[in-house]
Each structure stands twice: as structure tokens, then as C-alpha cells.
Amino acid sequence: MTGTTKRTLWITGGGTGMGRAVALVAAGLGWSVAVSGRRRDALEAVVAEIAAEGGEAIAVPLDVRNRRAVADAVRDVVATFGSLDGLVLAAGQNAPQRRWDDQELDEFDSIVSTNLTAVATTVDAALPHLRDGGGTVVAISSYAGWSFQPGAGVAYSASKTAVSSLVRTLNQQEARHGVRACHLCPGDVATDFLEQRPQVPDAAAREVMLSPEDIGRAVGFVIMSPAHVRVDELVISPVSQA
């Protein structure tokens, strides 16, 4: 961010967990924020929090798997704020059934669609605007996208690993426009996403995990880095991570 020009950040999965934390951090850093997700009430709560602190934010409800909705959302964000300068992809999905011997292929498709295809769809829709101002993309992936994690699941591991390649191609092909992308790989984070595990961690286990705010601060570092700085990949984990 330079001078007094306000920049706009769009966050998918912005109503809860890491996405919500990113929205609050970015607003505190002076960005105008658009938050998207399927739960309008959660999005509106984030907008209200930001507004209470004097920030600018809008809620743009959508299912990231719906390409038309994604394209409409980009138009809404730009129409409201005049630009789109950053994109954080925090929407994600997993399921308790994670093994070849218990997974359902319909659920496999849904996980890959949310974690990978929707990332490509959203980046593609946002790119024309990100190119205008040398925008930043942060794909919130997973420790399983950086290092194989046996318990993460077949669909989840495959989709998150592929996000790494998506980010690499984005950096290789779009650097000439000043676009930079980060593959952000958090370890265990104490959010509601843990409810999708086969064995849900208890309160004691969550106490030693990362917090959503830890991830919010990490994203803040990436989006506030000088324009000539690109953080290609960032792995952040709790000391307790196995």
C-alpha cells in the first residue's frame, strides 16, 4: 500500500475461521474488504465488526463452486470499491471419510471442486483487475499441501498439493504484470474446520494449535510486503506439530 490510496481485498471463506481473521487484520491495515462465503449471517457479522472499528467492508455471499456467482462477485466488489488489489482464498472443505476404503466419490468431487477448481475459477475471474495494479493472491492451503500428511485424506491432500502448482504457474506467468502469489500452508489451526476430522480434537489439543489470528497476521505480512517482494510459499505451524 502506498500513499493514502486505499486498496481492496476480497476474501473467500471470509465469514469464519482464518478468512474472518484475515478480514479483520486487513481492515486494520487500511484495506477495504469484501468477504464471501455461503453463510450471509456470518459475513454480515464480520462486516459489522469491521464497520465498528471504522473500516470499510461488504458481504458478497456465494458458493465458490458456482462460476457465474464468482464472476458476479468480482463485478460487485469492483463496482463498490473501484478496484480489486488482493485476493485471499480461504474457502475449504474436507470430510471425516478420508481413505480409499471409506470415501465417497461424490464427496471427493466436492472437496476437489472447493479446494482446487474454485481457486482457479476465482483467480481467473479476479486476474484482469489484479493485473491493473500488480495485485497479490494468497491461497490458504494446508500443511498437507507442503508435506504429505497421511491423515489429511485422499481428496484433501490431492487438491491442496495441486494448489502449489497453481500458485507456481501464476507467479511464472503473471509476474510481468506485477502479480504475485503465495502458497500459504498452515499446520494445525484451532477453527471449526477441525469438526470435519474423523476424531475431533479436544480442548487441550486445540490449546497448542495455531489460532486464526496467527494466520491473519501472516497474510497481513504477505499483502503488505513491498511490491518487489514475493513470498512464494509460507509454511507456518505450531511448535507442537508432529
C-alpha positions in Angstrom: 0.0 0.0 0.0 1.4 3.4 -1.0 0.4 6.9 0.0 -3.1 7.3 1.1 -4.7 5.2 -1.7 -7.0 2.6 -0.2 -6.7 -0.9 -1.6 -9.3 -3.6 -1.8 -9.0 -7.2 -0.6 -11.5 -9.9 -1.5 -11.6 -13.0 0.8 -13.4 -16.2 0.0 -14.3 -18.2 3.1 -14.3 -14.9 4.8 -17.1 -15.4 7.3 -15.4 -17.7 9.8 -12.0 -19.0 11.0 -8.9 -18.0 9.1 -10.9 -16.0 6.5 -12.5 -13.9 9.2 -9.2 -13.3 10.9 -7.7 -12.1 7.6 -10.5 -9.7 7.0 -10.1 -8.1 10.4 -6.4 -7.8 10.1 -6.6 -6.4 6.6 -9.2 -3.8 7.6 -7.0 -2.8 10.5 -4.2 -2.3 8.0 -6.3 0.1 6.0 -7.7 -2.1 3.3 -11.3 -2.1 2.1 -12.6 -5.6 2.5 -15.1 -7.8 0.7 -15.9 -11.1 2.4 -17.6 -14.1 0.6 -19.0 -17.4 1.7 -22.2 -19.3 1.9 -23.5 -18.0 5.2 -24.8 -14.5 4.9 -25.2 -14.1 8.7 -21.5 -14.9 9.3 -20.4 -12.5 6.6 -22.6 -9.7 7.9 -21.2 -10.2 11.4 -17.6 -9.7 10.0 -18.7 -6.6 8.1 -20.3 -5.2 11.3 -17.1 -5.9 13.3 -15.0 -4.0 10.7 -17.5 -1.1 10.5 -17.5 -0.8 14.3 -13.8 -0.1 14.1 -14.2 2.5 11.3 -13.3 0.2 8.4 -15.0 -0.4 5.1 -16.4 -3.8 4.2 -19.1 -5.5 2.3 -20.6 -9.0 2.3 -20.8 -10.9 -1.0 -22.5 -14.2 -0.4 -21.7 -17.0 -2.8 -20.8 -20.7 -3.3 -17.2 -20.6 -4.8 -18.1 -23.6 -6.9 -20.6 -21.5 -8.9 -18.6 -19.8 -11.7 -21.3 -17.3 -12.5 -21.6 -16.3 -8.9 -17.9 -15.8 -8.7 -17.9 -13.6 -11.8 -20.8 -11.6 -10.4 -19.0 -11.2 -7.1 -15.9 -9.7 -8.8 -18.1 -7.1 -10.6 -19.8 -6.3 -7.3 -16.5 -5.8 -5.5 -15.1 -3.5 -8.2 -18.3 -1.6 -8.6 -18.3 -0.9 -4.8 -14.7 -0.1 -4.2 -13.3 0.8 -7.6 -10.6 -1.7 -7.7 -9.5 -5.2 -6.7 -5.9 -5.3 -5.4 -5.7 -8.5 -3.4 -7.4 -11.9 -3.2 -7.3 -14.4 -0.3 -8.6 -17.8 -0.9 -9.7 -19.3 2.4 -12.7 -21.4 1.4 -12.0 -25.1 2.0 -13.6 -28.5 2.5 -12.8 -31.9 3.9 -14.8 -34.9 5.2 -14.4 -37.5 8.0 -14.3 -40.2 5.4 -10.7 -39.8 4.1 -9.5 -43.2 3.0 -9.8 -45.2 -0.2 -11.8 -47.8 1.7 -14.4 -45.4 3.1 -14.5 -42.2 0.9 -17.4 -41.4 -1.4 -16.5 -40.2 -4.9 -19.3 -37.6 -4.9 -17.7 -36.1 -1.8 -14.3 -36.5 -3.4 -15.6 -34.3 -6.3 -17.0 -31.7 -4.0 -13.7 -31.4 -2.0 -11.6 -31.1 -5.1 -14.1 -28.6 -6.6 -14.0 -26.4 -3.5 -10.3 -26.7 -2.7 -8.8 -26.6 -6.2 -11.2 -25.9 -9.1 -12.9 -23.0 -7.2 -9.4 -21.5 -6.5 -8.7 -21.5 -10.3 -12.1 -20.1 -11.0 -11.8 -17.2 -8.6 -8.2 -16.3 -9.6 -9.2 -16.4 -13.3 -12.2 -14.0 -12.6 -10.0 -11.6 -10.5 -6.9 -11.6 -12.7 -7.9 -8.8 -15.1 -8.2 -6.4 -12.1 -5.2 -7.8 -10.2 -3.1 -7.1 -13.3 -4.1 -3.5 -13.3 -2.4 -2.7 -10.1 0.1 -5.5 -9.5 -2.2 -7.4 -7.2 -1.5 -10.1 -4.6 -3.0 -13.5 -4.3 -2.8 -15.6 -1.1 -4.0 -19.2 -1.4 -4.5 -20.6 2.1 -3.7 -24.2 1.5 -2.5 -26.6 4.2 0.5 -28.3 5.8 -0.8 -31.2 3.6 -0.1 -29.1 0.6 3.5 -28.7 1.5 4.3 -32.1 3.1 2.4 -35.4 2.8 0.2 -35.9 5.8 -1.3 -39.4 6.0 -4.4 -38.4 8.0 -5.4 -35.4 5.7 -7.3 -37.5 3.3 -7.1 -38.6 -0.3 -9.1 -35.8 -1.9 -7.9 -33.1 0.5 -4.2 -34.0 0.1 -4.5 -34.2 -3.7 -6.4 -30.9 -4.0 -4.1 -29.0 -1.6 -0.9 -30.3 -3.3 -2.2 -29.1 -6.6 -2.8 -25.6 -5.3 1.0 -25.4 -5.0 1.4 -25.9 -8.8 -1.4 -23.4 -9.5 0.4 -20.8 -7.4 3.7 -21.5 -9.2 2.2 -21.1 -12.6 0.5 -17.9 -11.6 3.8 -16.5 -10.4 5.7 -17.7 -13.5 3.2 -16.3 -16.0 1.8 -13.2 -14.3 5.0 -11.7 -12.8 5.3 -9.4 -15.9 2.0 -7.7 -14.7 3.3 -7.3 -11.2 1.0 -10.1 -9.9 2.5 -12.1 -7.0 1.0 -15.2 -5.3 1.7 -17.0 -2.1 1.0 -20.7 -1.3 0.3 -20.4 2.5 0.5 -23.7 4.3 -0.7 -23.7 7.9 -0.3 -26.6 10.2 -3.0 -27.3 12.9 -5.3 -24.3 13.4 -8.0 -24.2 16.1 -11.0 -23.5 14.0 -14.4 -25.1 13.3 -12.8 -26.9 10.4 -11.5 -29.4 12.9 -15.1 -30.7 13.2 -14.5 -32.4 9.8 -11.8 -34.7 11.2 -12.6 -38.4 11.9 -11.5 -37.8 15.5 -12.3 -34.2 16.6 -9.5 -32.7 18.7 -10.5 -31.8 22.3 -9.9 -28.5 24.0 -6.5 -29.5 25.3 -5.3 -30.3 21.8 -6.6 -27.1 20.4 -4.8 -25.1 23.1 -1.4 -25.8 21.5 -2.5 -25.2 17.9 -2.2 -22.0 15.9 -5.0 -19.5 16.2 -6.9 -18.0 13.3 -5.3 -14.7 14.3 -1.8 -16.2 13.7 -2.8 -16.8 10.1 -4.4 -13.4 9.8 -1.1 -11.8 10.8 0.8 -14.0 8.3 -1.4 -12.9 5.5 -1.1 -9.3 6.6 2.7 -9.6 6.2 2.3 -11.0 2.7 -0.1 -8.4 1.4 1.8 -5.5 3.0 5.2 -6.6 1.6 6.7 -4.1 -0.9 5.7 -4.6 -4.5 9.1 -6.0 -5.4 8.8 -8.7 -2.7 7.1 -12.0 -3.4 6.5 -14.7 -0.8 6.2 -17.7 -3.0 5.4 -20.2 -0.2 5.0 -19.7 3.6 4.7 -22.6 6.0 3.5 -21.8 9.5 3.0 -24.4 12.1 2.6 -24.7 15.9 5.6 -25.9 17.9 3.6 -29.0 18.8 3.1 -30.0 15.1 4.0 -33.7 14.6 
